[in-house]
Amino acid sequence: MLMTTASDRDSIELSSYIRAGDMVTWGQAAAEPSALIEILMAQRRQLGGIRCFIGITSSEAITADCADHIEFSSFTGGHGSARSLSDRGLLRIHPVPYSSVPRLLSHGESKVDVLLLQLARTAEDGVFSISAAQDYLIAALSSARVVIGQVNARAAATHGDRTIAASELAAIIEVDDPIPSSKPQPPSTVDRAIAAEVASWVEDFSTLQIGIGRIPDAVLELLRDRNDLSIHSGLFSEAMATLVTSGAVSNAHKGRDHGASVASFLHGGQDLLDFAHANPSVQLRRIEYVYDPAVLASLPRFVAVNSALEVDVTGQVNAESVAGRYVGTVGGAGDFLRAAAHSDGGVPIIALPSATRTGSRIVAALDGPTSTARCDVGVIVTEHGSADLRGLPIRERIERMIAIAHPDHRDALADQAQGLRT
């Protein structure tokens, strides 16, 4: 297909490339091609009805009104526009682990037809960096009939599995747009107490996997006095960049990808992209590598830190829904926790506050699905301490879980768990 260059966002007609019924997807977080998304939403009525697969998104162009001509689907209902669509019943949720998303987008009814990419120029003429993500985009790239690029002057040219040539693109628009980002909230007193407990499990020479949010950022802040840490994680955040800058991260002792932090996408704003630009110490790789069980299990002292909406007293984790509302994701917790359990010196951690304003998050029975089985859970952390469940039978698990529940809920939990003890 011949490349068409559109000099500005007003001159491209997506109906020339997108057919009725097509599945369209794009990068998430800092990899969102914001201008192309805005154009797609604005031109949706001319496309004859399409489907869109979205990830972590902050695009204000995606609203409930867009569902008049677009069927939205995702692996998550807990972030940005996906949360808004999910709350209105306008989002088809795929309850799959993140490691399964590449196959989801390259096979079957969710196979991608059209891929929208945010790109950065490289030193090589006619070759672009896929910038802030490789994750599921590489699988989508292999199956897409049409690829349209948004070349953003502010995007980072990152090191990764794959670049893309101009000859592979059906169309290009040139923009100079801000990078999509969400401002992190400062951690609360409870968040800091949880972070301190989590940090106590991280020794020198550990390899880290950790997510986004106030607790992960607070944990990373507390690790600046560690030595020779490594990073192999689903995402690379601004807090991780700060940890690298502090000198705590060398990536010298994980047995692979020497000297480089490995992740599948960047989650942060312009400062993070500036850090990652042309920086070989940050490597973005496809999901198939980042989440590969053999790769993960080979990482020594692999500490996997993941979150939950609630955990029952035997260790089962719900990370997806509360009160019938899908507000989370299966995510990569299962993959990472199993790997940490098999890693030499590894620690699989689930961290969460012990309670909300309305009740306990340590429960006798889950309100939603079991996102991670208790056999894959190792250490549960709240602001009241750690419950190391590894190798324990059910009765001892219950006692340790009640001990880290909020004091106001411990007696009720003990009563509710009587039947489980036998």
Solvent accessible surface area in square Angstrom, and as a share of the most:
residue,aa,sasa,rsa
1,M,154,0.69
2,L,163,0.81
3,M,80,0.36
4,T,68,0.39
5,T,85,0.49
6,A,8,0.07
7,S,88,0.57
8,D,66,0.34
9,R,78,0.28
10,D,127,0.66
11,S,66,0.42
12,I,6,0.03
13,E,104,0.47
14,L,0,0.00
15,S,59,0.38
16,S,84,0.54
17,Y,34,0.13
18,I,7,0.03
19,R,150,0.55
20,A,69,0.54
21,G,39,0.38
22,D,9,0.05
23,M,2,0.01
24,V,0,0.00
25,T,0,0.00
26,W,1,0.00
27,G,1,0.01
28,Q,2,0.01
29,A,11,0.08
30,A,0,0.00
31,A,3,0.02
32,E,0,0.00
33,P,0,0.00
34,S,25,0.16
35,A,0,0.00
36,L,0,0.00
37,I,0,0.00
38,E,85,0.38
39,I,15,0.08
40,L,0,0.00
41,M,6,0.02
42,A,72,0.56
43,Q,33,0.14
44,R,18,0.07
45,R,133,0.49
46,Q,120,0.53
47,L,6,0.03
48,G,56,0.54
49,G,26,0.25
50,I,3,0.02
51,R,57,0.21
52,C,0,0.00
53,F,0,0.00
54,I,0,0.00
55,G,2,0.02
56,I,23,0.12
57,T,5,0.03
58,S,54,0.35
59,S,12,0.08
60,E,162,0.73
61,A,26,0.20
62,I,7,0.04
63,T,57,0.33
64,A,31,0.24
65,D,105,0.55
66,C,5,0.03
67,A,32,0.24
68,D,80,0.41
69,H,67,0.30
70,I,6,0.03
71,E,79,0.35
72,F,1,0.01
73,S,2,0.01
74,S,0,0.00
75,F,11,0.04
76,T,0,0.00
77,G,0,0.00
78,G,18,0.17
79,H,57,0.25
80,G,50,0.48
81,S,11,0.07
82,A,0,0.00
83,R,84,0.31
84,S,43,0.28
85,L,2,0.01
86,S,21,0.13
87,D,69,0.36
88,R,143,0.52
89,G,66,0.63
90,L,65,0.32
91,L,18,0.09
92,R,101,0.37
93,I,42,0.21
94,H,27,0.12
95,P,89,0.56
96,V,35,0.20
97,P,51,0.32
98,Y,10,0.04
99,S,38,0.25
100,S,43,0.28
101,V,0,0.00
102,P,6,0.03
103,R,159,0.58
104,L,36,0.18
105,L,0,0.00
106,S,21,0.13
107,H,92,0.41
108,G,64,0.61
109,E,118,0.53
110,S,3,0.02
111,K,90,0.38
112,V,0,0.00
113,D,36,0.19
114,V,0,0.00
115,L,0,0.00
116,L,0,0.00
117,L,1,0.01
118,Q,5,0.02
119,L,0,0.00
120,A,3,0.03
121,R,136,0.50
122,T,44,0.26
123,A,119,0.93
124,E,110,0.49
125,D,144,0.74
126,G,33,0.32
127,V,28,0.16
128,F,9,0.04
129,S,4,0.02
130,I,2,0.01
131,S,0,0.00
132,A,0,0.00
133,A,0,0.00
134,Q,3,0.01
135,D,0,0.00
136,Y,0,0.00
137,L,3,0.01
138,I,10,0.05
139,A,10,0.08
140,A,0,0.00
141,L,20,0.10
142,S,93,0.60
143,S,22,0.14
144,A,19,0.15
145,R,86,0.31
146,V,5,0.03
147,V,11,0.07
148,I,0,0.00
149,G,0,0.00
150,Q,0,0.00
151,V,5,0.03
152,N,3,0.02
153,A,79,0.61
154,R,99,0.36
155,A,11,0.08
156,A,2,0.02
157,A,15,0.12
158,T,17,0.10
159,H,71,0.32
160,G,33,0.32
161,D,47,0.25
162,R,77,0.28
163,T,69,0.40
164,I,1,0.00
165,A,33,0.25
166,A,20,0.16
167,S,89,0.58
168,E,72,0.32
169,L,1,0.01
170,A,3,0.02
171,A,1,0.00
172,I,8,0.04
173,I,0,0.00
174,E,66,0.29
175,V,13,0.07
176,D,85,0.44
177,D,20,0.10
178,P,91,0.57
179,I,12,0.06
180,P,20,0.12
181,S,63,0.40
182,S,75,0.48
183,K,179,0.76
184,P,84,0.53
185,Q,114,0.50
186,P,103,0.65
187,P,32,0.20
188,S,47,0.30
189,T,117,0.68
190,V,58,0.33
191,D,2,0.01
192,R,113,0.41
193,A,42,0.33
194,I,0,0.00
195,A,0,0.00
196,A,53,0.41
197,E,52,0.23
198,V,0,0.00
199,A,6,0.05
200,S,77,0.50
201,W,66,0.23
202,V,3,0.02
203,E,116,0.52
204,D,50,0.26
205,F,78,0.32
206,S,2,0.01
207,T,0,0.00
208,L,3,0.02
209,Q,8,0.04
210,I,2,0.01
211,G,22,0.21
212,I,50,0.25
213,G,39,0.37
214,R,107,0.39
215,I,23,0.12
216,P,18,0.12
217,D,38,0.20
218,A,2,0.02
219,V,1,0.01
220,L,1,0.01
221,E,74,0.33
222,L,76,0.38
223,L,0,0.00
224,R,114,0.42
225,D,109,0.56
226,R,46,0.17
227,N,83,0.42
228,D,43,0.22
229,L,0,0.00
230,S,1,0.01
231,I,0,0.00
232,H,0,0.00
233,S,0,0.00
234,G,7,0.07
235,L,16,0.08
236,F,0,0.00
237,S,7,0.04
238,E,64,0.29
239,A,21,0.16
240,M,0,0.00
241,A,9,0.07
242,T,60,0.35
243,L,1,0.01
244,V,32,0.18
245,T,103,0.60
246,S,53,0.34
247,G,59,0.56
248,A,1,0.01
249,V,15,0.09
250,S,43,0.27
251,N,5,0.03
252,A,37,0.29
253,H,76,0.34
254,K,1,0.01
255,G,81,0.78
256,R,77,0.28
257,D,36,0.19
258,H,146,0.65
259,G,31,0.30
260,A,7,0.05
261,S,2,0.01
262,V,0,0.00
263,A,1,0.00
264,S,0,0.00
265,F,8,0.03
266,L,0,0.00
267,H,33,0.15
268,G,10,0.10
269,G,7,0.07
270,Q,64,0.28
271,D,113,0.58
272,L,1,0.01
273,L,1,0.01
274,D,90,0.46
275,F,55,0.23
276,A,0,0.00
277,H,94,0.42
278,A,63,0.49
279,N,30,0.15
280,P,83,0.52
281,S,35,0.22
282,V,2,0.01
283,Q,43,0.19
284,L,0,0.00
285,R,51,0.19
286,R,81,0.29
287,I,1,0.00
288,E,84,0.38
289,Y,41,0.15
290,V,0,0.00
291,Y,12,0.05
292,D,46,0.24
293,P,98,0.62
294,A,74,0.58
295,V,12,0.07
296,L,0,0.00
297,A,38,0.30
298,S,57,0.37
299,L,0,0.00
300,P,31,0.19
301,R,76,0.28
302,F,0,0.00
303,V,2,0.01
304,A,0,0.00
305,V,6,0.03
306,N,22,0.11
307,S,78,0.51
308,A,6,0.05
309,L,43,0.21
310,E,13,0.06
311,V,0,0.00
312,D,5,0.03
313,V,0,0.00
314,T,3,0.02
315,G,0,0.00
316,Q,51,0.23
317,V,1,0.00
318,N,0,0.00
319,A,17,0.13
320,E,8,0.04
321,S,15,0.10
322,V,62,0.36
323,A,80,0.62
324,G,77,0.74
325,R,111,0.40
326,Y,40,0.15
327,V,20,0.11
328,G,11,0.11
329,T,31,0.18
330,V,23,0.13
331,G,13,0.13
332,G,11,0.11
333,A,11,0.08
334,G,13,0.13
335,D,22,0.11
336,F,4,0.02
337,L,0,0.00
338,R,104,0.38
339,A,6,0.05
340,A,0,0.00
341,A,61,0.47
342,H,142,0.63
343,S,9,0.06
344,D,119,0.61
345,G,51,0.49
346,G,9,0.09
347,V,14,0.08
348,P,1,0.01
349,I,0,0.00
350,I,0,0.00
351,A,3,0.03
352,L,1,0.01
353,P,26,0.16
354,S,0,0.00
355,A,23,0.18
356,T,71,0.41
357,R,250,0.91
358,T,136,0.79
359,G,21,0.20
360,S,27,0.17
361,R,46,0.17
362,I,0,0.00
363,V,25,0.14
364,A,19,0.15
365,A,77,0.60
366,L,34,0.17
367,D,88,0.46
368,G,22,0.21
369,P,59,0.37
370,T,67,0.39
371,S,21,0.14
372,T,5,0.03
373,A,43,0.33
374,R,90,0.33
375,C,108,0.64
376,D,24,0.13
377,V,7,0.04
378,G,1,0.01
379,V,0,0.00
380,I,0,0.00
381,V,0,0.00
382,T,0,0.00
383,E,40,0.18
384,H,68,0.30
385,G,15,0.15
386,S,35,0.23
387,A,0,0.00
388,D,36,0.18
389,L,0,0.00
390,R,101,0.37
391,G,82,0.79
392,L,38,0.19
393,P,81,0.51
394,I,69,0.35
395,R,134,0.49
396,E,77,0.35
397,R,25,0.09
398,I,0,0.00
399,E,84,0.38
400,R,104,0.38
401,M,0,0.00
402,I,18,0.09
403,A,59,0.45
404,I,6,0.03
405,A,0,0.00
406,H,55,0.24
407,P,69,0.43
408,D,114,0.59
409,H,51,0.23
410,R,72,0.26
411,D,117,0.61
412,A,49,0.38
413,L,6,0.03
414,A,29,0.22
415,D,101,0.52
416,Q,109,0.48
417,A,0,0.00
418,Q,104,0.46
419,G,60,0.58
420,L,75,0.37
421,R,43,0.16
422,T,146,0.85
